[in-house]
């Protein structure tokens, strides 16, 4: 379940809550819960939009925590540049380490073909 709360003309909050039940073979059913909150700011005219988000997903003793920051800038009517930073921490894995962390940075240029 997700909704968008427009707090002002250029600022929105997006809370989310999710539940998923799965069952594999003869195992007991498992319930995964996900909680998330995102915020988005858009400048007047819409040339720049920045979004920050945080989500937490739990299954038994394990789960994941994800954070992201993304900024999109419209250079021209056809060209857009996006910078994204992401961090992910997963725990409770059935591996020797039991967890992993990753961080990614990406820069993207896109052009609309009309």
C-alpha positions as CSV (number, residue, x, y, z in Angstrom):
1,X,0.0,0.0,0.0
2,X,1.5,3.3,-1.0
3,X,0.2,6.9,-1.1
4,X,1.6,10.3,-2.1
5,X,1.1,13.2,0.3
6,X,1.6,16.5,-1.5
7,X,2.7,18.8,1.3
8,X,3.4,21.8,-0.9
9,X,3.6,22.5,-4.6
10,X,7.1,21.2,-4.8
11,X,7.4,18.7,-1.9
12,X,5.9,15.3,-1.5
13,X,6.1,12.4,1.0
14,X,5.5,8.9,-0.1
15,X,5.0,6.3,2.8
16,X,4.5,2.7,1.9
17,X,3.8,-0.6,3.8
18,X,3.9,-4.0,2.3
19,X,3.2,-7.6,3.3
20,X,4.0,-10.7,1.3
21,X,3.4,-14.3,2.3
22,X,5.3,-17.1,0.5
23,X,5.4,-20.8,0.9
24,X,8.0,-23.2,-0.7
25,X,7.2,-26.9,-0.9
26,X,6.4,-28.4,2.5
27,X,7.8,-25.5,4.5
28,X,5.7,-23.3,6.7
29,X,4.4,-20.1,5.1
30,X,6.6,-17.0,5.7
31,X,5.6,-13.4,6.0
32,X,7.8,-10.6,4.7
33,X,7.1,-7.0,5.8
34,X,8.4,-3.9,4.1
35,X,8.3,-0.3,5.3
36,X,9.4,2.6,3.2
37,X,9.4,6.4,3.2
38,X,10.4,8.6,0.3
39,X,10.5,12.4,-0.1
40,X,10.6,14.3,-3.3
41,X,11.4,17.9,-4.0
42,X,10.8,19.6,-7.4
43,X,11.9,23.1,-8.3
44,X,9.4,25.5,-9.8
45,X,9.4,24.8,-13.5
46,X,10.4,21.2,-12.9
47,X,14.0,21.4,-14.2
48,X,15.4,19.7,-11.0
49,X,13.8,16.9,-9.0
50,X,15.5,15.2,-6.0
51,X,14.2,12.1,-4.3
52,X,15.5,10.5,-1.1
53,X,14.2,7.1,0.2
54,X,14.7,4.7,3.0
55,X,13.2,1.2,3.1
56,X,13.4,-1.8,5.5
57,X,12.3,-5.3,4.6
58,X,12.2,-8.0,7.3
59,X,11.9,-11.8,7.1
60,X,12.5,-13.7,10.3
61,X,15.8,-12.5,11.8
62,X,17.1,-11.3,8.4
63,X,16.2,-8.5,6.1
64,X,17.5,-5.5,4.2
65,X,17.9,-1.8,4.7
66,X,18.1,0.3,1.6
67,X,18.8,4.1,1.2
68,X,18.8,6.1,-2.0
69,X,19.3,9.6,-3.2
70,X,18.6,10.6,-6.7
71,X,18.7,14.0,-8.5
72,X,17.4,14.5,-12.0
73,X,18.2,17.7,-14.0
74,X,16.6,18.6,-17.3
75,X,19.3,20.2,-19.5
76,X,17.0,20.8,-22.5
77,X,13.5,19.8,-23.6
78,X,15.1,16.5,-24.8
79,X,18.1,15.9,-22.5
80,X,18.1,14.8,-18.9
81,X,21.0,14.0,-16.5
82,X,20.4,11.8,-13.4
83,X,22.8,11.2,-10.5
84,X,21.9,8.3,-8.2
85,X,23.5,7.1,-4.9
86,X,22.4,3.9,-3.3
87,X,23.3,1.9,-0.3
88,X,22.0,-1.6,0.6
89,X,22.7,-3.7,3.7
90,X,21.3,-7.3,3.8
91,X,21.6,-9.4,6.9
92,X,20.5,-12.9,8.0
93,X,21.8,-14.7,5.0
94,X,22.6,-18.4,5.0
95,X,26.3,-17.8,4.1
96,X,29.5,-17.8,6.0
97,X,29.4,-14.0,6.4
98,X,25.7,-13.8,7.1
99,X,25.4,-10.3,5.5
100,X,26.6,-8.0,2.8
101,X,26.8,-4.3,2.1
102,X,26.9,-2.5,-1.3
103,X,27.0,1.1,-2.4
104,X,26.5,2.2,-5.9
105,X,26.9,5.6,-7.7
106,X,25.5,6.1,-11.2
107,X,25.4,8.9,-13.6
108,X,23.0,8.7,-16.5
109,X,22.3,10.9,-19.5
110,X,19.1,10.3,-21.5
111,X,17.7,11.9,-24.6
112,X,14.1,11.8,-25.7
113,X,13.8,11.0,-29.4
114,X,10.8,12.7,-31.0
